[in-house]
Amino acid sequence: MKYKAKILIVEDQYIEANNLEVLLRRAGYRVCSIARSVAEAVEIIKKELPDLVLIDIQLKGRQTGIDLGGLLSRKNIAFIYLSGNSKQQILDAAKTTRPYGFLAKPYREKDILIMLEVALYAHSENQSLNRPQSSAVDQKATDYLISDVIGQSSSMVELHKNIMRVAHSNVSVLICGESGTGKELIARNIHLLSPRCKNPMISVNCAALPASLIEAELFGYEKGAFTNALDKRAGRFEQADGGTIFLDEIGELPLEMQSKFLRVLQEKEIEVIGGTTKKVDVRVVAATNRNLQEEMVAGRFRADLYYRLNVFPLNSPPLRERKDDLPLLVNHFITKLSRIENSKVAGVSEQAMQEIMNYDWPGNVRELENLIHRHILLSGESMIRSFGNLTAQPAKPGSGTDYMRTIEEVEREHILAVLMKCNWKVYGPGGAAEILGIKVPTLNSRLKKLNIEKTGLKKNSRPYKS
């Protein structure tokens, strides 16, 4: 038998530790001596140099498994937590040590083996990211990023560095962030700065694809594979061969498709509907505005797929958390959009800038760009003097004091204002979806979630179209 990686088990319960050892040896892994405490684990690590450590969080002695996890993280040794305690406080503390996985007891043998495989793969890919980059690549990245991913705040500087660091690699990237923060733009930067830049980048919005068509859209089909399959069609993965595929809103994929997508990541091949399997060379960049860890706990997202995608996570920060970047963004959009619209608008007044700084931007950078675009089209002057009621803070009913609105309240007010401006037209030229810069299905979803209905309209108002 060809032996796999060497694993250290840190578990103070004899029966559980023994069961784990038997399971691992049967699967072909080498197992170090079993540690019962953090101190014992440290000594074994010095002598036996494991490739990965399985750690129970609750251990004998003063130190916990989380203490050991922090040490392993600093030493760049991969580890997975095993715990019978799934309280949020424990999970949050464990997460700060950057483990490669977390399994709650009781766990299945299959779960352990899948998690090990994914963790070892992710660790090896992360190791490859540590090779130095040339100054030419750094300069190219800096020039490109400054012109497209705008910001000089600490969070954006960190994001720029991480984009440059991961671009040259083939590892999967998961971009997390709210809607409107520029996740697709980040993905495009990664592609354009990579060795794959001369090949296509194919974008797929997983939320916009009907469940019945997702498989055909992603993997393609042969002529006659199903009714109305009149011709052979290449799927998005095949179209992206040699390049990058960007899967936006990956959290919306149905569980059945998650399983098939996992095979693509593992085997580097797709199964064409009505045809055979086909090898593809594709770099995967995915994005989500959902908390995928919560989705995993709820059983709506596969843990093995999450850890395959989350090899190199990137966070796209919301605009309200980097308001220092607002003047830079405003100047960028005014220059860009005035040129496109052949407008004489060259700046904003101090009052208008203050309005922008006081607003919380629930729609993030996309909302800011759309707002400036509208005012450039409406303005006949060289300066935008005001953005209207952006900073309005209504008093809470029945309260004698002002209160800070929630993000959903601000978003609801903004969408309502746009709908009223459009006479409640949702789609088409001049419709709310176009003005807000979002797709019609997304807007309809927000209308439902925010409980925005046509009740309360004037009698002659047209109902919104979906």
N, C-alpha and C positions, 0 to 999 in steps of 0.2 A: 504494500500500500504506500502511495506517495503521501507523506505527511504534510499537513497544512501548517498554519501559523501556530506559535507557542502562546498559550493562554494561561494567565494566573487567575485563580479563583480566590476572592477574599470574602469569606462567609464563615460566621461563627456557629452556625447550626450544622452539626455533623451530618445528619441525614441529607439535608439539602445540598451541602457541599459534595457529598459522595455521589448523589444522583447526577449533579452537574458534571462531575469528573467522568462518570460512566458515559453520559450522553456525548460529551466532547470527544472522548477517545474513540467511541463507536463511529463518530462522524469524520475521524481522521485527523483531529487536532492533537497537538502535543500539549500536555498539561504540566505546569510547574507544580512545586509543592503548594499545598493549600494553606493560605494564611487565615488566622482567626482574628487578627487585629491589625490596625494601621502600622504599628511598629514592626510587627512580624512581616507584613507585606513589603515594607521599605527594605528590609534586609534581604528578602527573596529577590526583589527587583534588582538590587545591586549584583547579586550572584548569578541570576538566571536570565536576565534581560528579556522579559516577555514582549511579544508583539502587541498584545492587548490584555486588558485587565477587566474582569467581571467583578463588580463591587456591590456588596450588600450595604445599604446606607446605615442601618443600625448594627453597630459592632460592639464587641466587648472593649472596655477601656474608656478613656476620656475622649479620644478622638473618634469621629464618625467617618463613614465612607465619603462624605462630602469633603472632609479635610484631606483625605487621600486623593480625591478627584482633583482638587486644586493643585496638589503637588504634581500629579501626573500631567496635568495640562501644561504646567511650567516646564516639565521635562519633555514635552511633545510625545507622550505615550498615549495611544488610543485607549479609551475605556468606556464601559457601558454600566449604567446603574441598574441594580436589581433591588426592588423594594416592596415590602408589604404595606407601605404607607404612601398613599397617593394624595395626601393633603396638598392644597395649592401652595402653602407656605414651604413645604419640603420641596415641591417641584421647582418653585422659583429659586430657592437656594441652590438646588442641584444644577439648574440651568446656567447659573453664573460661572460654573467651572468648565463649561463647554464640552459636555460629554458627546459621544457619538451615538448615544441611544439611551432609552430609559424603558425598562420593562417592569410592570407592576405584577407582583405575585398574586395568585398562582399563574404561571405562564406555561405555554405549551412548548413542547420540544421544537416544533416547527418555527415558533416565534423566535426562540433563541438562535437557531441556526441561520435564519434569514437576517436577523439583526447583526450577527457576527459577520456574515458575508458582506453586508452593506457597509458596516463600520470599517472593516479592513480595506475595502475598496475606496471609501471616502478618505481614509487616512493616507493611503498611498497616493491618491490624487492631490491631496493637500500638500504632501511632501514635494511633489513636482513643482508646486508654485513657488518654492523658495529659491529657485535658481535666479541669478542676477539678470537684469535686463540691460540692454545697451542704452547708452545715452541718446542715441538716435531715436529709439523707440520711445523713451521718456519724453523727448522733445516733441515728437509727432503726437503723442497722446495729449500732452499739455496743450499744444496749439489747438487740437481738435476739440478737446473738452471745454476749454474756456469759451469757445464760440457756440457751444450747443447745450451743455449742462451748466446752467448759469448759477453761480454762487461762490462766495468767498468765506462763508461762515464755517465754523469748525466741522460741522456735520457734513457739509458739502466738500470740504477739502479732504476729509476722510473718504468720502464716496469716490472722489476723483482718483485718489491713490489706489483704492481697491479695484476700480475699473481697470486702471493701467496694469495692476498686478495680475488680474485674472484673464485679461484679454488674450494673451499669447497662448494660454492653455486650452485644452479640450474639455475641461471639467464642466459638469452641469452647474448652472447658476440659478438660484432662486431669488427673485427680486420681490421684496415685500414692501407694501406701502399703500396709502389711501388712493382712491381714484383721483386722477388729475395731477399726480405728483411727477409724472414723466417716466413711468416704468418702461414704456416702449422705447423712448429715447435713450435710456440707459442701455437697453438691449442692443439698440442699433450702434451705439458707441462701442460696445464690446465686440460686435461683429466687424465693424469697420477698422478697428485697431488690431484685429486678429489675422493670422496667416490665411484665414478663409475669406478675406474681404473681397477677393475677385470673384467669388462664387455667390450664389443668391442667399438672401435672408428672407425666409418666408414667415409671415405673421399669421397667427390663427387666434381668433377670439373664441375661446371655448364656451363662453356664456352665450354667444350668439348662434351657436350651431344647434339645431334640433337634435334630440337624443337619437332619433332614427337615422340621422345622416352623418353622425360624427365619425363612425368607422369608415364609411366610404370616403368621406372628405379627407381624413388623415392618411388612410392606407391605400386608397384607390380601388378600382375594380376592373374586371375583365368584361368584354362585350358579352351580353347575355347572362351575367351573373345574377341579375334579378330583373323584375319588370321595369321597363323603361331604360335599362342599361344598353342603349343602342350602340355605343362605342366604348372602346377601352379608354380608361381615364387614369392618369397618374395622380396619386394622393399627394398631400402636402409634404410628407416626409420624403417621398421620391423626388419631388420638385426641389427640395432643399439639399439634395445629395451633394456632398462636398462643401456645403455651406452651413448655415445656422437656421434652426427653426425656433421661432419665438411663440410660446404658448401662453397667451394672456388669459387671466382668470382660470388658472389651472385647477383651482378648487371647485370649479363648477363641473368638472368631468364626472360622469356617472361611475359608480364603483366597477361595473363590468369593463368599461373602457380603461379605467385605471390599471386593471390587471393586464390588459393587452399592451398598454403603453409601457408598463414596467418591463415587459418582454423586449420591447424595442431598446430600452436602456441597457438591459442585461446582455442581450444576444446581438445587438446591432443589426437586426433584421426586421422586416415587416411582413405581414401576411396579407397579400392582396386578395380582396373578396373575389371568389370564383377562380382564383389562380394559385400560384405557388408562393413560397416565401422568397424574399428578395433582400440581399444585403444592402445596407445604406450606411454612408459615412456622414453623420449629422451631429453637429454640436447643439445641445438643447439648452435654451435659456427660457425659464418659465417665470411667471409673475402672478401675484395674487394680492387682493386687498382683504382676504380673509385670514383669520388666525388658524393656520393649518394644524397646529398642535391641539387646539380645541376641537377641530374637526376630526382629528384622529381619535381623541377620547370619546367623541360622540359616535364613532364608527362610520363617519361619512368620508374619511380619507384614509387610504392604506398607509400604515406606518412604514412598510418597506419602500414604497414609492416616495414618501416624504424624505426619507434619509438618502435615497438615490439622487433626488433633486437638490437637496440642501447641502451639497458638497461645499459650495461657496456661497453663503447667503449675503445678499446686499440689501440695505435698508434705504428706501427713498423717503426722506423726511418730509412731513407735512409743512406747508408754508408758514403756518402759525408758529412753528417752532424755530423758524429761521428768518425772522422779520428783518434782521440786519441786511438780508439779501434783497429786500424789496426795492430800494432805489436802483440797484444794478439791474434788476429784472425789468423795472418800469422803463428805464432808458433803453434797454435792449429791445423790448417790444415796440416802443414808439419808433425807434430807428427802423426796425424791420418792417413794421406794418405801414408806416408812412410812406416808405419806399414802394411797397406793394400797391397801395391805394393812391399813389401820386398825391399825397396830402402834404400840406405845409405845417402840420402839427409837429413841433420840435421838442415839446416838454410839457410838464405839468406845474401848476402853481403850488406854493407852499401849503395852501389849504387842501388842495387835492391830494398832495403827498401825505398830509396828516390824516386825511380820511382813510387812505390806503393803509397807513400804519396802525390805525385804530381798529381795523376790521380783522376778523379771525379767519377768513378765507376757507370756508368749508369745501369749496370746489378746487382749492389749491392753485397751482400755477396755471392750469387750464382755465380756471375761472378768471384769473387776473388777465390773461392774454385776451380772452373773449371780451372782457369789460373794456380794455383799452382799445380793442378793435372797433367796438361799437361807438365809442366816443370819438375816435378818429374819423369814422364815417359821418357822425352827426355834427362834428365841430367845423365851424367856418373860420376859426381863428388859428393862430400859431401856437396856442397853449390851451391845454385842457384845464379849466379853472375849478371845476368841481365834479365829483362823481355822484352827486345827489345824496340819497339817504343811506349810503353805505354804513355810516357809523351810528345810525339810529339805534338806541337801546330802549325799547319800550318797557314801561313799568309792569311788573307782574300783577295781574288782576288781584285786587283785595290787599295789595301791599303798599305801604307808604314809602318804600324805598326802592331804588333801582336794583335790578338783579341782572346777573350775567346770563345771557341766553345759552342754551345748549347748542351743540353743533347742528343737531337735527332741526332745531327751531330756526336757526339762521339759514340753513339750507332750504327749509320749507318756505320761508319768507322770500328768498331769492327766486326759487322756482315759480312761486305764485306771481311775483312781479313780472317775470319774463313771460309767463303764460298770458297774463292780462295784456301785456304789451303786444303779444302776437294774436290777441283775440282768441286765445285758447286753441290755437293751431299747433299740433305737436310735430308733425312730420312735413317734409317738403321744404322748398326754398322759403326762407323767412320764418320757418317754424321754430318752436322752442328748442327742439333737439339740436338743430343747426346752431342756434345762438349760444346754447349752453356748451356746445362742442362735445356732445355725447350721442351715442346711438339710440335710436327710437326704443328698442327693447329695454335698454338700461333706464331711459327716462320713464317709461311705463312702470318699470319695477319700482323706481323711486316714488312715483305718484302713489302707488299702492301702499308702499311702506310708510310714507309720510302722511297718509290719509288725506290726500289732496283730491277732492271731488268737485264736480261742477255745481254743487249746491251753493246757494248764496249769490249766484250770478244774476246780473240784470236780465230781465225777461227777453231782451233782444240779443243777448250774448249767444254766440255759437258755442256748442259743446266742444270739448277738445276731441281730436281724432286720434285714435290709436292705430 
